[in-house]
Amino acid sequence: MTDIDDGNPWSRQGARWTAYHYRTLITGLVQGRPWRDIARSLGRTEKATRDRASMLIENGGRGKACDRLREAIEADPGYDWDTIARGKHAAAELPYWDEEAEELLRTIWEASTPPRNWLRRNRTEPTGMAELVARLPAPEFEICDRLVELGLSRSYAEIADRLGCIPGGALDQRARKARVDAPVAEYILVAADELGNIVHTSLHPHRDDAEHARGIVEAREAQKGPVGSRITRRVNGRIFDTDLDDDSHTHAADRPRRDLDLADADSDVEVPGLVDLDEAMPEPPRPDPVVASRTEIPRMPESLQRRLLGSGDVPPKLPDEV
């Protein structure tokens, strides 16, 4: 799965900044690359990349933060940007996601797998979330969103079950809502070419079905050119773009997937629960234009015709219909 590629230069627009992204930005400045190229390598807009430079340079001084950061890097290639970034994240009460923090997140997540016993016997309440909040430090919602960005989870209910949550807190409430929404949720897969033309749309009852269909569609369409796809979850009454299970970024595929059989991709593969919206719907029957244009012409009484014509000659009768 590739989020950053030439066909989708801003695929990480709106995503969290981590130490890895800061390091990529600094490396680009050390190499003397223009801001446009650095932004493209990060999958973000140039403006967002320039603005983020303020988190890597001390306040004060003349000129824009992006210009002052480049000057500082040119003067000292070993510029200590990490210490400044940590301090500014702490001042803004933002978690600083570096390799150590993400390793801790993965370790606790993998160690917090709940037992499969549906009776939940001999199970202690999970404490992983409380440990993460204390050690990172970061609020519950930030930890949840990072788990989603890392692809470790897609459900508030799963996160609450595995890591625990504050009773009555935001995560607890979202988990309860997720459990209610799960049985009635539907998944929509949309694929588009590099020009933005939609080439496929389908509806699926489960996320796994949508992912399976995505692989088939991308393998088929990627032979024609770059293609991007996105899966969104829809629940009746839910506002668009507010669902945790929606794709955060467009999934780009600019070449055939090697892990799929292209022969299957070219054939009409039956996907479980698939409702293909690409197939043309039969047109409703249209009325006969000849019959629809027929109108009854009102007939004039013969006595009135004689009075208007002033003679006894009566014109031929008009047809009832034309």
KOLBA-726055 format. One record per residue (C-alpha): residue number from 1; residue in three letters; chain; x, y, z. Coordinates in pm, whole numbers. Example, Ala and Ser with C-alpha at 12.3 -4.5 7.8 and 13.67 -1.06 7.14 Angstrom:
! residues 2
NODE  nr rest kette      X      Y      Z
NODE   1  Ala     A   1230   -450    780
NODE   2  Ser     A   1367   -106    714
END
This chain:
! residues 322
NODE  nr rest kette      X      Y      Z
NODE   1  Met     A      0      0      0
NODE   2  Thr     A    151    332   -111
NODE   3  Asp     A     18    663     13
NODE   4  Ile     A    285    891   -140
NODE   5  Asp     A    349    871   -511
NODE   6  Asp     A    370   1093   -816
NODE   7  Gly     A      1   1054   -891
NODE   8  Asn     A   -111   1176   -548
NODE   9  Pro     A    140   1439   -425
NODE  10  Trp     A    -61   1548   -119
NODE  11  Ser     A   -169   1206      6
NODE  12  Arg     A    -74   1283    370
NODE  13  Gln     A   -242   1622    380
NODE  14  Gly     A   -395   1667    726
NODE  15  Ala     A   -208   1372    883
NODE  16  Arg     A      0   1406   1200
NODE  17  Trp     A    360   1521   1187
NODE  18  Thr     A    607   1277   1340
NODE  19  Ala     A    980   1277   1401
NODE  20  Tyr     A   1023   1084   1077
NODE  21  His     A    857   1364    879
NODE  22  Tyr     A   1066   1629   1054
NODE  23  Arg     A   1380   1431    972
NODE  24  Thr     A   1277   1409    605
NODE  25  Leu     A   1222   1785    599
NODE  26  Ile     A   1562   1858    754
NODE  27  Thr     A   1736   1614    518
NODE  28  Gly     A   1583   1796    222
NODE  29  Leu     A   1714   2129    351
NODE  30  Val     A   2061   1984    406
NODE  31  Gln     A   2058   1862     45
NODE  32  Gly     A   1953   2208    -72
NODE  33  Arg     A   1627   2091   -226
NODE  34  Pro     A   1348   2346   -291
NODE  35  Trp     A   1044   2350    -63
NODE  36  Arg     A    823   2218   -341
NODE  37  Asp     A   1028   1897   -373
NODE  38  Ile     A   1047   1854      5
NODE  39  Ala     A    670   1893     34
NODE  40  Arg     A    615   1638   -241
NODE  41  Ser     A    839   1383    -70
NODE  42  Leu     A    631   1432    247
NODE  43  Gly     A    301   1402     64
NODE  44  Arg     A    192   1749    180
NODE  45  Thr     A    134   2092     30
NODE  46  Glu     A    420   2337      6
NODE  47  Lys     A    241   2587    230
NODE  48  Ala     A    186   2330    506
NODE  49  Thr     A    552   2225    487
NODE  50  Arg     A    677   2583    509
NODE  51  Asp     A    445   2660    800
NODE  52  Arg     A    561   2351    990
NODE  53  Ala     A    916   2485    990
NODE  54  Ser     A    809   2705   1284
NODE  55  Met     A    815   2390   1503
NODE  56  Leu     A   1184   2337   1424
NODE  57  Ile     A   1328   2683   1488
NODE  58  Glu     A   1335   2903   1796
NODE  59  Asn     A   1090   3192   1808
NODE  60  Gly     A   1219   3539   1741
NODE  61  Gly     A   1445   3670   1473
NODE  62  Arg     A   1362   3845   1151
NODE  63  Gly     A   1203   3682    851
NODE  64  Lys     A    982   3379    806
NODE  65  Ala     A   1047   3065   1006
NODE  66  Cys     A   1106   2859    690
NODE  67  Asp     A   1376   3100    569
NODE  68  Arg     A   1542   3115    913
NODE  69  Leu     A   1540   2734    935
NODE  70  Arg     A   1712   2699    598
NODE  71  Glu     A   1975   2955    702
NODE  72  Ala     A   2034   2770   1030
NODE  73  Ile     A   2078   2439    844
NODE  74  Glu     A   2320   2595    593
NODE  75  Ala     A   2524   2743    877
NODE  76  Asp     A   2523   2423   1084
NODE  77  Pro     A   2433   2089    914
NODE  78  Gly     A   2422   1928   1262
NODE  79  Tyr     A   2152   2170   1379
NODE  80  Asp     A   1969   2027   1685
NODE  81  Trp     A   1613   2046   1557
NODE  82  Asp     A   1492   1748   1765
NODE  83  Thr     A   1528   1926   2101
NODE  84  Ile     A   1341   2230   1972
NODE  85  Ala     A   1064   2017   1825
NODE  86  Arg     A   1016   1826   2150
NODE  87  Gly     A    998   2150   2348
NODE  88  Lys     A    743   2306   2115
NODE  89  His     A    528   1994   2113
NODE  90  Ala     A    530   1991   2492
NODE  91  Ala     A    439   2361   2507
NODE  92  Ala     A    149   2303   2268
NODE  93  Glu     A     44   1988   2461
NODE  94  Leu     A     96   1777   2150
NODE  95  Pro     A    243   1425   2167
NODE  96  Tyr     A    579   1384   1999
NODE  97  Trp     A    563   1067   1790
NODE  98  Asp     A    918    946   1744
NODE  99  Glu     A   1045    591   1690
NODE 100  Glu     A   1060    520   2063
NODE 101  Ala     A    701    633   2122
NODE 102  Glu     A    569    430   1829
NODE 103  Glu     A    761    122   1942
NODE 104  Leu     A    604    156   2287
NODE 105  Leu     A    261    190   2123
NODE 106  Arg     A    310   -122   1913
NODE 107  Thr     A    449   -324   2205
NODE 108  Ile     A    159   -248   2437
NODE 109  Trp     A    -94   -301   2160
NODE 110  Glu     A     42   -644   2068
NODE 111  Ala     A     63   -745   2435
NODE 112  Ser     A   -296   -639   2503
NODE 113  Thr     A   -475   -888   2280
NODE 114  Pro     A   -799   -983   2459
NODE 115  Pro     A   -879  -1352   2514
NODE 116  Arg     A  -1112  -1516   2264
NODE 117  Asn     A  -1332  -1660   2539
NODE 118  Trp     A  -1671  -1503   2473
NODE 119  Leu     A  -1767  -1556   2837
NODE 120  Arg     A  -1477  -1321   2931
NODE 121  Arg     A  -1392  -1547   3228
NODE 122  Asn     A  -1080  -1480   3433
NODE 123  Arg     A  -1013  -1164   3239
NODE 124  Thr     A   -874   -863   3418
NODE 125  Glu     A   -957   -513   3303
NODE 126  Pro     A   -705   -393   3041
NODE 127  Thr     A   -465   -120   3153
NODE 128  Gly     A   -273    -56   2833
NODE 129  Met     A   -437    280   2765
NODE 130  Ala     A   -364    409   3115
NODE 131  Glu     A      2    309   3074
NODE 132  Leu     A     29    483   2736
NODE 133  Val     A   -133    801   2863
NODE 134  Ala     A    115    812   3151
NODE 135  Arg     A    431    722   2959
NODE 136  Leu     A    395    912   2633
NODE 137  Pro     A    219   1138   2757
NODE 138  Ala     A    -78   1178   2524
NODE 139  Pro     A   -458   1193   2559
NODE 140  Glu     A   -676    897   2466
NODE 141  Phe     A   -797   1038   2136
NODE 142  Glu     A   -442   1109   2015
NODE 143  Ile     A   -339    751   2092
NODE 144  Cys     A   -647    617   1913
NODE 145  Asp     A   -583    826   1604
NODE 146  Arg     A   -218    717   1591
NODE 147  Leu     A   -321    352   1615
NODE 148  Val     A   -544    409   1315
NODE 149  Glu     A   -271    590   1118
NODE 150  Leu     A    -31    303   1183
NODE 151  Gly     A   -290     55   1057
NODE 152  Leu     A   -310   -130   1390
NODE 153  Ser     A   -683    -76   1441
NODE 154  Arg     A   -990     66   1271
NODE 155  Ser     A  -1244     48   1550
NODE 156  Tyr     A  -1293    245   1870
NODE 157  Ala     A  -1459    -62   2016
NODE 158  Glu     A  -1153   -276   1947
NODE 159  Ile     A   -919    -16   2099
NODE 160  Ala     A  -1133     13   2413
NODE 161  Asp     A  -1154   -367   2448
NODE 162  Arg     A   -780   -422   2410
NODE 163  Leu     A   -637   -120   2590
NODE 164  Gly     A   -919    -11   2820
NODE 165  Cys     A  -1054    339   2859
NODE 166  Ile     A  -1171    592   3114
NODE 167  Pro     A  -1532    503   3211
NODE 168  Gly     A  -1764    765   3069
NODE 169  Gly     A  -1479    930   2878
NODE 170  Ala     A  -1466   1018   2509
NODE 171  Leu     A  -1320    680   2405
NODE 172  Asp     A  -1578    491   2610
NODE 173  Gln     A  -1863    681   2446
NODE 174  Arg     A  -1721    637   2095
NODE 175  Ala     A  -1669    266   2156
NODE 176  Arg     A  -2031    224   2261
NODE 177  Lys     A  -2144    403   1947
NODE 178  Ala     A  -1915    193   1728
NODE 179  Arg     A  -2067   -128   1866
NODE 180  Val     A  -2415     -2   1778
NODE 181  Asp     A  -2314    112   1428
NODE 182  Ala     A  -2122   -203   1328
NODE 183  Pro     A  -2423   -423   1228
NODE 184  Val     A  -2576   -158   1000
NODE 185  Ala     A  -2262     -9    846
NODE 186  Glu     A  -2198    -26    471
NODE 187  Tyr     A  -1868     22    288
NODE 188  Ile     A  -1832    211    -38
NODE 189  Leu     A  -1532    157   -267
NODE 190  Val     A  -1456    430   -521
NODE 191  Ala     A  -1167    412   -769
NODE 192  Ala     A  -1058    694  -1000
NODE 193  Asp     A   -791    738  -1266
NODE 194  Glu     A   -512    997  -1257
NODE 195  Leu     A   -744   1262  -1404
NODE 196  Gly     A  -1005   1209  -1135
NODE 197  Asn     A  -1252   1022  -1354
NODE 198  Ile     A  -1438    759  -1151
NODE 199  Val     A  -1378    413  -1299
NODE 200  His     A  -1543    198  -1033
NODE 201  Thr     A  -1797    230   -752
NODE 202  Ser     A  -1930    -57   -543
NODE 203  Leu     A  -2112   -119   -217
NODE 204  His     A  -2007   -387     37
NODE 205  Pro     A  -2147   -511    371
NODE 206  His     A  -1803   -561    533
NODE 207  Arg     A  -1463   -393    524
NODE 208  Asp     A  -1287   -716    425
NODE 209  Asp     A  -1514   -752    123
NODE 210  Ala     A  -1434   -395     18
NODE 211  Glu     A  -1058   -456     56
NODE 212  His     A  -1083   -773   -153
NODE 213  Ala     A  -1271   -587   -426
NODE 214  Arg     A  -1014   -304   -410
NODE 215  Gly     A   -733   -546   -494
NODE 216  Ile     A   -920   -683   -793
NODE 217  Val     A  -1020   -339   -923
NODE 218  Glu     A   -671   -192   -882
NODE 219  Ala     A   -508   -488  -1055
NODE 220  Arg     A   -746   -446  -1347
NODE 221  Glu     A   -738    -68  -1379
NODE 222  Ala     A   -364    -25  -1308
NODE 223  Gln     A   -290   -188  -1642
NODE 224  Lys     A   -445    116  -1809
NODE 225  Gly     A   -264    376  -1595
NODE 226  Pro     A   -233    514  -1239
NODE 227  Val     A   -541    460  -1028
NODE 228  Gly     A   -637    567   -676
NODE 229  Ser     A   -905    417   -454
NODE 230  Arg     A  -1076    502   -127
NODE 231  Ile     A  -1305    307    105
NODE 232  Thr     A  -1554    492    323
NODE 233  Arg     A  -1802    361    577
NODE 234  Arg     A  -2155    493    576
NODE 235  Val     A  -2406    466    857
NODE 236  Asn     A  -2756    600    817
NODE 237  Gly     A  -2769    948    970
NODE 238  Arg     A  -2391    991    988
NODE 239  Ile     A  -2230   1300    834
NODE 240  Phe     A  -1978   1229    558
NODE 241  Asp     A  -1603   1230    643
NODE 242  Thr     A  -1662   1178   1016
NODE 243  Asp     A  -1619    801   1039
NODE 244  Leu     A  -1310    642   1193
NODE 245  Asp     A  -1328    355    944
NODE 246  Asp     A  -1296    585    642
NODE 247  Asp     A   -966    577    457
NODE 248  Ser     A   -751    865    579
NODE 249  His     A   -578    892    242
NODE 250  Thr     A   -636    782   -112
NODE 251  His     A   -476    446   -182
NODE 252  Ala     A   -270    483   -500
NODE 253  Ala     A   -176    201   -735
NODE 254  Asp     A     25    301  -1040
NODE 255  Arg     A    121    -49  -1152
NODE 256  Pro     A    -33   -398  -1137
NODE 257  Arg     A    -27   -560   -796
NODE 258  Arg     A    214   -857   -800
NODE 259  Asp     A     38  -1037   -519
NODE 260  Leu     A   -281  -1075   -723
NODE 261  Asp     A   -358  -1300  -1017
NODE 262  Leu     A   -416  -1066  -1310
NODE 263  Ala     A   -612  -1337  -1486
NODE 264  Asp     A   -867  -1317  -1208
NODE 265  Ala     A   -858   -938  -1226
NODE 266  Asp     A   -955   -943  -1595
NODE 267  Ser     A  -1239  -1184  -1542
NODE 268  Asp     A  -1572  -1117  -1383
NODE 269  Val     A  -1492  -1222  -1026
NODE 270  Glu     A  -1782  -1264   -791
NODE 271  Val     A  -1704  -1072   -472
NODE 272  Pro     A  -1912  -1171   -167
NODE 273  Gly     A  -2172   -910    -88
NODE 274  Leu     A  -2074   -693   -388
NODE 275  Val     A  -2328   -457   -539
NODE 276  Asp     A  -2166   -322   -855
NODE 277  Leu     A  -2281     31   -927
NODE 278  Asp     A  -2082     44  -1254
NODE 279  Glu     A  -2326   -175  -1442
NODE 280  Ala     A  -2574     22  -1648
NODE 281  Met     A  -2923     16  -1501
NODE 282  Pro     A  -3204    -71  -1744
NODE 283  Glu     A  -3378    241  -1869
NODE 284  Pro     A  -3743    280  -1776
NODE 285  Pro     A  -3990    232  -2064
NODE 286  Arg     A  -4053    550  -2253
NODE 287  Pro     A  -4396    645  -2392
NODE 288  Asp     A  -4455    613  -2766
NODE 289  Pro     A  -4392    963  -2910
NODE 290  Val     A  -4669    913  -3165
NODE 291  Val     A  -4921    810  -2905
NODE 292  Ala     A  -4805   1077  -2662
NODE 293  Ser     A  -4850   1351  -2922
NODE 294  Arg     A  -5207   1256  -3002
NODE 295  Thr     A  -5459   1503  -2874
NODE 296  Glu     A  -5833   1511  -2920
NODE 297  Ile     A  -5948   1803  -3132
NODE 298  Pro     A  -6281   1946  -3012
NODE 299  Arg     A  -6549   1927  -3281
NODE 300  Met     A  -6763   2228  -3371
NODE 301  Pro     A  -7139   2168  -3393
NODE 302  Glu     A  -7264   2157  -3754
NODE 303  Ser     A  -7522   2430  -3689
NODE 304  Leu     A  -7250   2666  -3572
NODE 305  Gln     A  -7038   2581  -3876
NODE 306  Arg     A  -7326   2678  -4110
NODE 307  Arg     A  -7374   3010  -3930
NODE 308  Leu     A  -7004   3098  -3952
NODE 309  Leu     A  -6968   2994  -4318
NODE 310  Gly     A  -7293   3164  -4420
NODE 311  Ser     A  -7397   2879  -4646
NODE 312  Gly     A  -7540   2538  -4627
NODE 313  Asp     A  -7213   2378  -4729
NODE 314  Val     A  -7075   2185  -4439
NODE 315  Pro     A  -6698   2124  -4434
NODE 316  Pro     A  -6582   1767  -4400
NODE 317  Lys     A  -6577   1628  -4052
NODE 318  Leu     A  -6253   1666  -3864
NODE 319  Pro     A  -6090   1347  -3738
NODE 320  Asp     A  -6123   1261  -3373
NODE 321  Glu     A  -5748   1210  -3344
NODE 322  Val     A  -5437   1296  -3537
END
